């Protein structure tokens, strides 16, 4: 558990909880290591094929449903394709059903509920249930990035009455055929007064919607009205494009002297991304912990770059608790903890959308939004994303925590999930971290530790870990680029090092990886990051949030940048590259990358070839696309009856991850949680 925990007493027995029970797949998970997922030349599994082959069996699902009914749970929703059963029950029912005593706790990060000791299930379900989520609320992954004027705050989860929770787990994409699937809108306020954050609602596709009426919550139909852009109102001229500089007013964040801020489309041009592709036909998934955005911001932001705004869809997952009413402008001393935290998550999502949408505007952007203190585990967001009917081909994750703060089993369970994503041709990009080689959580980083650590999920061997750089430009070219390091100014820098949880994968077998002084043994851990891109605040990105121009950065900008580049590559290839790591490592040292040889991230220094600051370097977009195409052409077509000629080290990793996943402990979030592993047999 978190440090300085104080027990407050028993949890309210009438309090309602939403429980997620993870059920074993129909086919044993080690079969996920089939060679076709790694060699990339064969077709990947469709969502339907994957769920049919690797979903849970009807017998296992029925056994878990019967258990839930016997306990007295309500709103029991089985999803065999996702290997989960959702249910709703009281604290008293959960305590009886899983033989635990739920308690209330307090620590400096906030209040939460949880339990001591083991989680039990009936002997008949031994091996069927792999994990149980929702029995505590210790909090979620911390934000990878943080602005200088935003402090990190852990929200206290609101105590809501049982009727405040949904009657059933919302799964709009799995709705029966006779129910109209919800469509998603980001509310537009044509008056430009105050945009309403995005919401998911069922609508008439032929209607035009605007924000809710003043004082009300229901959407209203209105006449179409073209949006007025500030620059049009002032100048009547349209000087838009990647080189456009938004005018700064007193309400906007001033750019410090010496800083040079860019639009993402400009960075894509500087990295020579293939301009003939824009991600059309691809879907980029973005994981968000409670963030919301303003549609008028998005429309203006893309418009000033000369870009048609991309389609943005929000899939809300689980209970979405009420938000605090925040005043306009940036956070200041008058804001409370909840307002600051909500602004931080809004800024995170806004940055992700604006970077990905600027570079791949033809792609559909799908936000998988989980409340930051939702009772469901963060794994639910990943499961939902991988099984969404919107079918993302790339997923971008800008959240993470230092491996040293996480329990092993939840990381291994998530790693198995990333391995399964490769079978569906889904590429996963994650921010390597913004705390330099220390990679500590932000409530710890202020002590400025020197012992190197890396972040999860970037440390997973199935995740493309994206580091950060700082650029200097002249004459529309990058004249200097080095590892991002602002540790002396604001304690931020690109993260990297070696994992203490995941072994060196096969694609890194030829690398000379640096030693880790924090390693307690001879463990040969995975090195990260894999790649890098511009991330420094000093060469950061324009952002527009709530009508206010700002600038931002961090490796949570490089992750959606790489996700958008992969979407472009997918479009050009006419197929999903999926697990792209082996190809990228084959292209290392070629013109597909520009090696970064200057700078450091605290403990590690950049140098020739792969390093723990920027990986193999930054992309040279068109050369990278051609290189990927050449590498794929080298691989012989393999018929289904032909046995694989070799099994890669990644296949062995999938087997190892699957074995550990079957032993997965009870978890609530990817949080600091040394809770005891579940015991799958009740004591006699």
C-alpha positions as CSV (number, residue, x, y, z in Angstrom):
1,X,0.0,0.0,0.0
2,X,1.0,3.7,-0.2
3,X,3.3,5.0,2.5
4,X,1.8,6.6,5.7
5,X,-1.4,4.6,5.5
6,X,-3.8,5.1,8.3
7,X,-6.8,2.7,8.7
8,X,-10.1,4.6,9.3
9,X,-12.4,1.7,10.0
10,X,-14.7,-0.7,8.1
11,X,-16.1,0.4,4.8
12,X,-19.8,1.2,4.6
13,X,-21.5,-2.3,4.1
14,X,-24.2,-0.7,2.0
15,X,-21.8,1.0,-0.4
16,X,-22.2,-0.1,-4.0
17,X,-19.1,-1.5,-5.9
18,X,-18.7,-2.4,-9.5
19,X,-16.6,-5.6,-9.7
20,X,-14.7,-7.0,-12.7
21,X,-13.9,-10.7,-12.7
22,X,-11.3,-11.8,-15.2
23,X,-11.9,-15.3,-16.6
24,X,-9.4,-17.6,-18.3
25,X,-9.4,-17.7,-22.1
26,X,-10.9,-20.6,-24.0
27,X,-7.5,-21.4,-25.6
28,X,-4.5,-21.6,-23.4
29,X,-2.7,-18.2,-23.5
30,X,0.7,-19.6,-24.5
31,X,-0.7,-20.3,-28.0
32,X,-0.6,-16.5,-28.4
33,X,3.1,-17.0,-29.2
34,X,2.3,-18.3,-32.7
35,X,4.9,-17.1,-35.1
36,X,2.5,-15.2,-37.4
37,X,2.1,-12.5,-34.8
38,X,5.8,-11.8,-34.8
39,X,6.8,-12.3,-38.5
40,X,4.2,-9.8,-39.7
41,X,3.8,-11.1,-43.2
42,X,0.6,-13.1,-42.4
43,X,-2.8,-11.5,-41.8
44,X,-3.5,-10.6,-38.2
45,X,-6.5,-11.9,-36.4
46,X,-9.7,-9.8,-36.8
47,X,-11.5,-8.9,-33.6
48,X,-14.1,-11.6,-34.2
49,X,-11.5,-14.2,-34.9
50,X,-9.6,-13.2,-31.8
51,X,-12.6,-13.3,-29.5
52,X,-13.7,-16.6,-31.0
53,X,-10.3,-18.2,-30.5
54,X,-9.2,-16.6,-27.3
55,X,-12.4,-15.6,-25.5
56,X,-13.7,-17.5,-22.5
57,X,-15.8,-20.6,-22.9
58,X,-19.5,-20.6,-22.2
59,X,-19.0,-23.1,-19.4
60,X,-16.5,-20.9,-17.6
61,X,-18.6,-17.8,-18.0
62,X,-21.7,-19.6,-16.8
63,X,-19.9,-20.8,-13.7
64,X,-18.8,-17.3,-12.8
65,X,-22.2,-15.9,-13.5
66,X,-23.8,-18.5,-11.2
67,X,-21.2,-17.6,-8.5
68,X,-22.2,-13.9,-8.9
69,X,-25.9,-14.8,-8.6
70,X,-25.3,-16.9,-5.6
71,X,-23.5,-14.0,-3.9
72,X,-26.4,-11.7,-4.7
73,X,-24.7,-9.4,-7.2
74,X,-26.8,-7.3,-9.5
75,X,-26.3,-6.1,-13.1
76,X,-24.3,-9.2,-14.0
77,X,-22.9,-8.6,-17.5
78,X,-20.7,-11.4,-19.0
79,X,-18.5,-10.6,-22.0
80,X,-17.0,-13.9,-23.1
81,X,-14.9,-12.3,-25.9
82,X,-13.2,-10.1,-23.4
83,X,-12.8,-12.8,-20.8
84,X,-14.5,-10.6,-18.2
85,X,-17.7,-10.6,-16.1
86,X,-18.9,-7.3,-14.7
87,X,-21.2,-7.2,-11.7
88,X,-22.5,-4.7,-9.1
89,X,-22.8,-5.5,-5.4
90,X,-22.5,-4.0,-1.9
91,X,-19.5,-4.0,0.3
92,X,-21.2,-6.6,2.4
93,X,-21.8,-8.9,-0.5
94,X,-18.3,-8.5,-1.8
95,X,-16.9,-9.2,1.7
96,X,-18.9,-12.4,1.9
97,X,-18.3,-13.5,-1.7
98,X,-14.6,-13.1,-1.6
99,X,-14.0,-13.6,2.1
100,X,-12.3,-10.2,2.7
101,X,-13.0,-7.4,5.1
102,X,-13.1,-4.1,3.2
103,X,-11.7,-1.1,5.1
104,X,-11.3,2.6,4.7
105,X,-7.8,4.1,4.6
106,X,-6.1,7.4,4.4
107,X,-2.7,8.5,3.3
108,X,-1.0,11.6,2.0
109,X,-2.2,10.8,-1.5
110,X,-5.8,10.8,-0.3
111,X,-8.5,8.5,1.0
112,X,-9.3,5.1,-0.4
113,X,-10.9,1.8,0.4
114,X,-9.2,-1.6,0.3
115,X,-8.5,-4.7,2.3
116,X,-5.9,-6.7,4.2
117,X,-5.1,-10.3,3.4
118,X,-6.1,-12.6,0.7
119,X,-9.0,-12.8,-1.8
120,X,-10.8,-16.2,-1.9
121,X,-13.1,-17.8,-4.5
122,X,-14.9,-21.2,-4.3
123,X,-12.8,-24.3,-5.0
124,X,-14.9,-25.1,-8.0
125,X,-13.7,-21.9,-9.7
126,X,-10.0,-22.7,-9.1
127,X,-8.2,-21.9,-12.4
128,X,-11.3,-20.3,-13.9
129,X,-11.0,-16.9,-12.3
130,X,-7.7,-15.2,-13.0
131,X,-8.1,-11.9,-11.2
132,X,-10.7,-9.8,-9.4
133,X,-10.9,-6.0,-9.8
134,X,-12.8,-3.4,-8.0
135,X,-12.2,-4.4,-4.4
136,X,-10.1,-1.3,-3.7
137,X,-9.6,2.2,-5.0
138,X,-5.9,3.0,-4.4
139,X,-5.7,5.2,-7.4
140,X,-4.4,5.0,-10.9
141,X,-1.2,5.4,-12.8
142,X,0.4,8.8,-12.3
143,X,0.7,11.2,-15.2
144,X,3.9,10.9,-17.1
145,X,4.1,14.6,-17.8
146,X,3.4,17.6,-15.7
147,X,3.4,21.3,-16.4
148,X,5.6,23.6,-14.4
149,X,2.5,25.4,-13.1
150,X,0.5,22.3,-12.2
151,X,1.0,20.3,-9.1
152,X,0.2,16.6,-8.9
153,X,-2.8,16.0,-6.8
154,X,-4.5,12.7,-5.8
155,X,-8.2,13.1,-5.8
156,X,-10.4,11.7,-3.0
157,X,-12.9,9.4,-4.5
158,X,-16.4,10.8,-4.0
159,X,-18.8,8.8,-1.9
160,X,-21.8,8.4,-4.1
161,X,-25.1,6.8,-3.2
162,X,-25.8,3.4,-4.9
163,X,-28.3,5.0,-7.3
164,X,-25.5,7.3,-8.6
165,X,-23.9,4.3,-10.3
166,X,-25.1,3.0,-13.6
167,X,-27.7,0.1,-13.5
168,X,-25.4,-1.9,-15.7
169,X,-21.9,-1.7,-17.0
170,X,-22.0,0.6,-20.1
171,X,-20.8,-1.3,-23.1
172,X,-22.2,0.7,-26.1
173,X,-20.3,-1.2,-28.7
174,X,-21.8,-4.5,-27.5
175,X,-25.4,-3.3,-27.5
176,X,-28.0,-5.7,-28.9
177,X,-29.0,-5.2,-32.5
178,X,-32.4,-3.7,-31.5
179,X,-30.7,-0.9,-29.6
180,X,-29.4,2.1,-31.6
181,X,-25.6,2.3,-30.9
182,X,-24.7,5.6,-29.2
183,X,-22.8,8.1,-31.3
184,X,-20.4,10.4,-29.6
185,X,-20.2,14.2,-29.9
186,X,-18.0,16.8,-28.3
187,X,-20.3,19.6,-27.5
188,X,-19.9,22.7,-29.6
189,X,-20.7,26.2,-28.2
190,X,-20.9,28.5,-31.3
191,X,-21.0,31.6,-29.1
192,X,-17.4,31.0,-28.0
193,X,-18.3,31.6,-24.4
194,X,-17.5,28.4,-22.7
195,X,-17.3,25.0,-24.5
196,X,-18.8,22.0,-22.8
197,X,-16.5,19.1,-22.4
198,X,-17.0,16.0,-24.5
199,X,-19.7,13.6,-23.6
200,X,-21.0,10.3,-25.0
201,X,-24.7,10.3,-25.8
202,X,-27.3,8.6,-28.1
203,X,-28.3,11.0,-30.8
204,X,-30.2,11.4,-34.0
205,X,-27.5,11.2,-36.7
206,X,-29.5,13.8,-38.8
207,X,-29.7,16.4,-36.0
208,X,-27.2,19.2,-35.4
209,X,-26.3,19.5,-31.7
210,X,-24.9,22.3,-29.6
211,X,-24.1,22.6,-25.9
212,X,-26.8,22.1,-23.2
213,X,-29.2,24.9,-22.4
214,X,-28.1,27.2,-19.6
215,X,-28.8,25.5,-16.3
216,X,-29.7,22.2,-17.9
217,X,-28.0,18.9,-18.8
218,X,-30.0,17.8,-21.9
219,X,-28.7,18.5,-25.4
220,X,-30.7,20.8,-27.6
221,X,-31.1,20.9,-31.4
222,X,-30.1,24.2,-32.9
223,X,-29.6,25.8,-36.3
224,X,-26.3,25.5,-37.9
225,X,-24.0,28.4,-37.4
226,X,-20.5,28.7,-38.8
227,X,-17.8,29.1,-36.1
228,X,-16.0,32.3,-35.9
229,X,-12.2,32.1,-35.5
230,X,-10.4,34.7,-33.5
231,X,-7.9,35.3,-36.3
232,X,-10.7,35.8,-38.8
233,X,-12.5,38.3,-36.6
234,X,-9.3,40.3,-36.1
235,X,-7.6,40.2,-39.5
236,X,-10.0,38.8,-42.1
237,X,-7.0,36.9,-43.5
238,X,-6.3,33.2,-43.5
239,X,-2.6,32.8,-43.0
240,X,-3.0,29.3,-41.7
241,X,-0.6,26.3,-41.9
242,X,2.1,24.5,-40.0
243,X,4.1,27.7,-39.7
244,X,1.2,29.8,-38.3
245,X,1.9,31.5,-34.9
246,X,-1.2,32.0,-32.8
247,X,-1.4,35.6,-31.5
248,X,-1.0,35.7,-27.7
249,X,-3.4,37.7,-25.6
250,X,-3.3,38.5,-21.9
251,X,-5.4,35.3,-21.3
252,X,-2.9,33.1,-23.1
253,X,0.3,31.6,-21.6
254,X,3.3,33.7,-22.7
255,X,6.2,31.9,-24.3
256,X,9.4,32.4,-22.3
257,X,12.4,34.0,-24.0
258,X,14.5,31.5,-25.8
259,X,11.6,29.0,-26.2
260,X,10.5,28.0,-29.7
261,X,7.1,26.4,-29.9
262,X,5.7,24.5,-32.9
263,X,2.6,22.9,-34.2
264,X,2.7,19.1,-34.5
265,X,2.3,19.3,-38.3
266,X,5.5,21.4,-38.4
267,X,7.4,18.8,-36.4
268,X,6.1,16.1,-38.8
269,X,7.5,18.2,-41.7
270,X,10.8,18.6,-39.9
271,X,11.0,14.8,-39.4
272,X,10.1,14.3,-43.1
273,X,7.0,12.3,-42.6
274,X,5.5,10.9,-45.8
275,X,3.1,13.6,-46.9
276,X,1.2,11.4,-49.3
277,X,-0.4,9.7,-46.2
278,X,-2.6,11.1,-43.5
279,X,-3.7,8.0,-41.6
280,X,-6.9,7.6,-43.6
281,X,-8.6,4.3,-42.8
282,X,-6.7,3.9,-39.5
283,X,-7.9,4.3,-35.9
284,X,-5.8,5.7,-33.1
285,X,-6.9,4.8,-29.6
286,X,-5.9,7.2,-26.8
287,X,-6.1,6.1,-23.1
288,X,-7.4,8.9,-20.9
289,X,-7.9,9.0,-17.2
290,X,-10.9,11.4,-16.8
291,X,-9.7,14.0,-19.4
292,X,-12.2,15.9,-21.4
293,X,-11.8,18.3,-24.3
294,X,-13.6,21.2,-25.9
295,X,-14.7,20.7,-29.5
296,X,-14.3,24.3,-30.3
297,X,-10.7,24.1,-29.3
298,X,-10.1,21.1,-31.6
299,X,-11.8,22.8,-34.5
300,X,-9.8,26.0,-34.1
301,X,-6.5,24.1,-33.4
302,X,-6.7,22.1,-36.6
303,X,-8.1,24.9,-38.7
304,X,-5.2,27.2,-38.0
305,X,-2.9,24.5,-39.3
306,X,-4.9,24.2,-42.5
307,X,-6.1,20.8,-41.4
308,X,-9.6,19.3,-41.6
309,X,-10.5,18.4,-38.0
310,X,-10.4,14.6,-37.6
311,X,-13.3,12.5,-36.3
312,X,-13.1,12.1,-32.5
313,X,-15.1,9.6,-30.6
314,X,-15.2,9.1,-26.9
315,X,-15.9,5.7,-25.3
316,X,-16.6,6.2,-21.6
317,X,-15.7,3.2,-19.5
318,X,-17.4,2.7,-16.1
319,X,-18.8,5.3,-13.8
320,X,-18.1,8.9,-14.7
321,X,-18.3,10.9,-11.5
322,X,-19.3,14.6,-11.4
323,X,-16.6,17.1,-12.2
324,X,-15.8,20.3,-10.3
325,X,-16.8,23.6,-11.8
326,X,-13.5,25.2,-12.7
327,X,-13.0,28.9,-13.3
328,X,-11.5,30.1,-16.6
329,X,-7.8,30.4,-17.0
330,X,-4.8,28.3,-15.7
331,X,-4.8,26.8,-12.2
332,X,-3.9,29.2,-9.4
333,X,-4.1,29.3,-5.6
334,X,-7.9,29.7,-5.7
335,X,-8.3,26.3,-7.3
336,X,-8.9,23.2,-5.1
337,X,-7.3,19.9,-5.5
338,X,-10.0,18.4,-7.7
339,X,-10.0,21.3,-10.1
340,X,-6.3,21.2,-10.5
341,X,-6.2,17.4,-11.1
342,X,-9.1,17.7,-13.6
343,X,-7.3,20.5,-15.5
344,X,-4.2,18.3,-15.7
345,X,-6.0,15.4,-17.2
346,X,-7.8,17.7,-19.6
347,X,-4.5,19.1,-20.7
348,X,-3.1,15.6,-21.1
349,X,-5.9,14.5,-23.3
350,X,-5.9,17.7,-25.3
351,X,-2.2,17.4,-26.0
352,X,-2.6,13.7,-27.1
353,X,-5.5,14.6,-29.5
354,X,-3.9,17.7,-30.9
355,X,-0.6,15.9,-31.6
356,X,-2.1,12.7,-33.1
357,X,-4.8,14.6,-35.0
358,X,-2.4,17.1,-36.5
359,X,-0.1,14.4,-37.9
360,X,-2.7,11.8,-38.9
361,X,-5.9,13.9,-39.5
362,X,-7.3,11.3,-41.8
363,X,-7.4,8.7,-38.9
364,X,-10.3,8.3,-36.5
365,X,-9.3,9.2,-32.9
366,X,-11.0,7.2,-30.2
367,X,-10.7,8.3,-26.6
368,X,-11.0,5.4,-24.1
369,X,-11.9,7.4,-21.0
370,X,-11.8,5.9,-17.5
371,X,-12.4,8.1,-14.5
372,X,-9.1,8.9,-12.7
373,X,-10.4,7.4,-9.4
374,X,-12.8,4.9,-10.9
375,X,-13.3,1.7,-8.9
376,X,-12.5,-0.3,-12.0
377,X,-8.8,-1.2,-12.7
378,X,-6.9,0.6,-15.4
379,X,-6.7,-2.8,-17.1
380,X,-10.3,-2.4,-17.9
381,X,-9.4,0.6,-20.1
382,X,-6.8,-1.5,-22.0
383,X,-9.2,-4.5,-22.3
384,X,-11.9,-2.2,-23.6
385,X,-9.6,-0.5,-26.1
386,X,-8.3,-3.8,-27.6
387,X,-11.9,-5.2,-28.0
388,X,-13.6,-2.0,-29.1
389,X,-15.8,-2.2,-32.2
390,X,-13.9,1.0,-33.3
391,X,-10.9,-1.4,-33.8
392,X,-7.9,0.8,-33.1
393,X,-4.8,-0.1,-35.1
394,X,-2.6,2.0,-32.8
395,X,-3.0,2.8,-29.1
396,X,-1.2,5.7,-27.4
397,X,-0.6,5.8,-23.7
398,X,0.7,8.9,-21.9
399,X,0.5,7.5,-18.3
400,X,2.9,5.4,-16.3
401,X,4.6,4.7,-13.0
402,X,8.0,3.6,-12.0
403,X,8.4,-0.2,-11.9
404,X,9.7,0.1,-8.4
405,X,6.3,1.4,-7.2
406,X,4.3,-1.4,-8.7
407,X,3.5,-5.0,-7.9
408,X,4.9,-7.6,-10.3
409,X,1.7,-9.6,-11.0
410,X,-0.4,-6.6,-12.3
411,X,2.5,-5.7,-14.6
412,X,2.7,-9.2,-15.9
413,X,-1.1,-9.4,-16.4
414,X,-0.9,-6.2,-18.4
415,X,2.1,-7.5,-20.4
416,X,0.1,-10.5,-21.4
417,X,-2.6,-8.2,-22.6
418,X,-0.1,-6.3,-24.7
419,X,1.1,-9.6,-26.2
420,X,-2.4,-10.4,-27.2
421,X,-2.7,-7.0,-28.9
422,X,0.1,-8.1,-31.3
423,X,-2.1,-10.9,-32.5
424,X,-4.7,-8.3,-33.6
425,X,-2.1,-6.1,-35.3
426,X,-2.4,-3.4,-32.7
427,X,0.7,-1.2,-32.1
428,X,1.1,0.1,-28.6
429,X,3.1,3.4,-28.0
430,X,3.8,4.6,-24.5
431,X,5.6,7.6,-23.0
432,X,8.9,6.5,-21.5
433,X,8.6,9.1,-18.7
434,X,9.5,12.7,-17.9
435,X,11.6,12.3,-14.7
436,X,14.9,11.4,-16.3
437,X,16.7,8.3,-15.3
438,X,15.0,8.3,-11.9
439,X,11.5,7.8,-13.4
440,X,9.9,8.2,-10.0
441,X,6.3,9.2,-9.4
442,X,5.9,12.9,-9.1
443,X,5.1,12.8,-5.3
444,X,8.6,11.3,-4.9
445,X,10.6,13.0,-7.7
446,X,10.9,16.2,-5.7
447,X,13.4,14.4,-3.5
448,X,15.5,14.1,-6.7
449,X,16.6,10.5,-6.3
450,X,19.7,9.4,-8.1
451,X,19.0,5.6,-8.4
452,X,17.9,4.8,-12.0
453,X,14.4,3.3,-12.6
454,X,12.2,2.9,-15.6
455,X,8.4,3.3,-16.1
456,X,5.7,0.8,-16.9
457,X,3.9,0.2,-19.3
458,X,6.8,1.6,-21.5
459,X,9.0,-1.2,-20.1
460,X,6.8,-3.9,-21.5
461,X,8.7,-5.6,-24.4
462,X,5.5,-5.4,-26.5
463,X,5.2,-1.6,-26.1
464,X,7.1,1.0,-28.1
465,X,8.8,3.1,-25.5
466,X,9.0,6.7,-26.8
467,X,11.7,9.0,-25.3
468,X,12.2,12.7,-25.8
469,X,14.5,15.2,-27.4
470,X,15.0,19.0,-27.7
471,X,15.4,20.5,-31.2
472,X,16.9,23.7,-32.5
473,X,15.8,24.9,-36.0
474,X,17.0,27.3,-38.7
475,X,15.8,27.8,-42.3
476,X,13.0,25.3,-41.8
477,X,15.4,22.5,-40.8
478,X,16.6,20.9,-37.6
479,X,20.2,22.0,-37.0
480,X,20.7,20.4,-33.6
481,X,18.9,17.8,-31.6
482,X,19.8,16.3,-28.3
483,X,18.3,14.3,-25.4
484,X,15.8,16.4,-23.5
485,X,17.1,17.3,-20.1
486,X,15.6,20.1,-17.9
487,X,16.4,18.5,-14.6
488,X,18.1,21.6,-13.3
489,X,15.3,23.9,-14.4
490,X,12.1,21.9,-13.6
491,X,13.3,18.4,-12.7
492,X,12.1,17.0,-16.1
493,X,13.9,15.0,-18.6
494,X,13.5,12.0,-21.0
495,X,13.3,8.7,-19.1
496,X,15.2,5.5,-19.9
497,X,17.3,2.7,-18.5
498,X,16.7,-1.0,-18.0
499,X,13.7,-2.9,-16.7
500,X,13.9,-4.8,-13.4
501,X,10.7,-6.7,-14.4
502,X,11.0,-7.8,-18.0
503,X,14.0,-9.6,-19.5
504,X,15.9,-8.4,-22.6
505,X,13.8,-9.3,-25.6
506,X,15.2,-11.0,-28.7
507,X,15.1,-7.9,-30.8
508,X,17.6,-6.3,-28.3
509,X,19.9,-9.4,-28.3
510,X,22.7,-7.6,-30.2
511,X,22.7,-4.4,-28.2
512,X,25.2,-3.5,-25.6
513,X,22.9,-2.3,-22.8
514,X,24.2,-0.2,-19.9
515,X,24.4,-1.5,-16.4
516,X,21.8,-0.5,-13.8
517,X,23.2,0.3,-10.3
518,X,19.8,-0.3,-8.8
519,X,19.8,-3.9,-10.0
520,X,20.1,-6.3,-7.1
521,X,21.2,-9.3,-9.2
522,X,22.4,-10.2,-12.7
523,X,19.0,-9.8,-14.2
524,X,19.3,-8.9,-17.9
525,X,16.5,-6.5,-18.3
526,X,14.9,-4.8,-21.3
527,X,16.4,-1.5,-22.4
528,X,14.3,1.6,-23.1
529,X,13.3,3.8,-24.8
530,X,13.1,2.3,-28.2
531,X,12.8,5.6,-30.1
532,X,12.4,9.3,-29.5
533,X,10.9,12.5,-30.7
534,X,10.7,16.2,-29.8
535,X,9.5,16.6,-26.2
536,X,11.2,19.5,-24.5
537,X,9.0,22.4,-23.3
538,X,11.7,24.7,-24.8
539,X,10.9,23.3,-28.2
540,X,7.4,22.2,-27.3
541,X,4.0,22.2,-28.9
542,X,1.2,24.7,-29.2
543,X,-1.9,23.6,-27.2
544,X,-5.3,25.1,-27.1
545,X,-7.4,24.4,-24.0
546,X,-10.6,26.2,-23.0
547,X,-9.9,28.9,-25.6
548,X,-6.5,29.6,-24.1
549,X,-3.3,29.1,-26.0
550,X,-0.5,27.4,-24.1
551,X,2.5,25.3,-24.8
552,X,3.3,21.8,-23.7
553,X,5.7,18.9,-24.1
554,X,7.0,15.7,-22.5
555,X,7.3,12.2,-23.7
556,X,3.5,12.1,-23.7
557,X,3.8,14.2,-26.8
558,X,6.3,11.8,-28.5
559,X,4.0,8.8,-27.9
560,X,1.0,10.1,-29.9
561,X,3.5,11.5,-32.5
562,X,4.8,8.0,-33.0
563,X,1.3,6.6,-33.0
564,X,0.3,9.0,-35.7
565,X,3.4,8.1,-37.8
566,X,2.6,4.4,-37.5
567,X,-1.0,5.2,-38.6
568,X,0.5,6.8,-41.7
569,X,2.8,3.8,-42.3
570,X,-0.2,1.4,-42.0
571,X,-2.1,3.4,-44.6
572,X,0.8,3.4,-47.0
573,X,1.3,-0.4,-46.6
574,X,-2.4,-1.2,-46.8
575,X,-2.0,-3.3,-43.6
576,X,-1.3,-3.1,-39.9
577,X,2.3,-3.4,-38.9
578,X,1.2,-4.3,-35.4
579,X,4.2,-5.5,-33.3
580,X,6.8,-3.3,-35.1
581,X,9.8,-3.6,-32.8
582,X,11.7,-6.3,-34.7
583,X,11.5,-4.3,-37.9
584,X,12.6,-1.0,-36.2
585,X,15.6,-2.7,-34.7
586,X,16.5,-4.1,-38.1
587,X,16.4,-0.6,-39.4
588,X,18.6,0.8,-36.6
589,X,21.7,2.5,-38.0
590,X,20.1,3.2,-41.4
591,X,18.7,6.4,-42.9
592,X,15.4,5.5,-41.3
593,X,16.6,7.0,-38.0
594,X,18.7,10.0,-37.1
595,X,20.9,9.0,-34.2
596,X,20.9,11.4,-31.2
597,X,24.4,11.5,-29.7
598,X,24.3,14.5,-27.4
599,X,22.8,15.0,-24.0
600,X,21.8,12.9,-21.0
601,X,18.9,12.1,-18.7
602,X,20.7,12.2,-15.4
603,X,22.5,8.9,-15.0
604,X,22.7,7.8,-18.7
605,X,24.3,9.7,-21.6
606,X,23.5,9.7,-25.3
607,X,26.0,8.2,-27.7
608,X,26.4,6.5,-31.0
609,X,23.8,3.8,-31.6
610,X,21.1,2.8,-29.1
611,X,21.2,4.6,-25.8
612,X,19.0,4.8,-22.7
613,X,18.1,8.4,-23.4
614,X,16.7,8.4,-27.0
615,X,16.8,4.7,-28.0
616,X,17.7,4.4,-31.7
617,X,17.0,8.1,-32.3
618,X,14.3,10.1,-34.0
619,X,12.4,9.1,-37.2
620,X,13.2,10.1,-40.7
621,X,9.6,9.5,-41.8
622,X,9.8,8.7,-45.5
623,X,13.0,6.7,-45.2
624,X,11.4,4.8,-42.3
625,X,8.3,4.0,-44.3
626,X,10.4,2.7,-47.2
627,X,12.5,0.7,-44.8
628,X,9.5,-1.0,-43.2
629,X,8.2,-1.8,-46.7
630,X,11.5,-3.3,-47.7
631,X,11.8,-5.4,-44.5
632,X,8.3,-6.8,-45.1
633,X,9.2,-7.7,-48.7
634,X,12.2,-9.7,-47.5
635,X,9.9,-12.0,-45.5
636,X,8.7,-15.1,-47.4
637,X,5.0,-15.7,-47.6
638,X,4.1,-18.5,-45.3
639,X,1.1,-20.8,-45.9
640,X,-1.0,-21.8,-42.9
641,X,0.1,-25.5,-43.2
642,X,3.8,-24.6,-43.3
643,X,5.4,-25.0,-39.9
644,X,7.3,-21.9,-38.6
645,X,11.0,-22.0,-39.4
646,X,11.9,-20.3,-36.1
647,X,10.4,-19.1,-32.9
648,X,11.5,-15.6,-31.8
649,X,12.4,-14.6,-28.3
650,X,9.2,-12.6,-28.3
651,X,7.2,-15.8,-28.5
652,X,9.0,-17.1,-25.4
653,X,8.1,-13.8,-23.7
654,X,4.5,-14.3,-24.5
655,X,4.6,-17.8,-22.9
656,X,6.3,-16.4,-19.8
657,X,3.8,-13.5,-19.6
658,X,0.8,-15.9,-20.0
659,X,2.1,-18.2,-17.2
660,X,2.5,-15.3,-14.9
661,X,-0.9,-13.9,-15.9
662,X,-2.6,-17.1,-14.8
663,X,-1.1,-16.5,-11.3
664,X,-2.2,-12.8,-11.3
665,X,-3.0,-11.2,-8.0
666,X,-6.0,-9.2,-7.1
667,X,-5.5,-5.7,-8.4
668,X,-7.4,-2.4,-8.4
669,X,-5.3,0.0,-10.4
670,X,-1.7,0.1,-11.6
671,X,-0.8,1.6,-8.3
672,X,1.4,1.0,-5.3
673,X,-0.2,-2.1,-3.9
674,X,1.6,-5.0,-2.2
675,X,-1.8,-6.6,-1.5
676,X,-1.5,-10.3,-0.9
677,X,-2.1,-12.6,-4.0
678,X,-5.5,-14.2,-4.2
679,X,-6.0,-17.7,-2.9
680,X,-8.3,-19.5,-5.3
681,X,-9.6,-22.0,-2.7
682,X,-11.6,-21.0,0.3
683,X,-10.3,-22.4,3.5
684,X,-12.2,-25.5,4.7
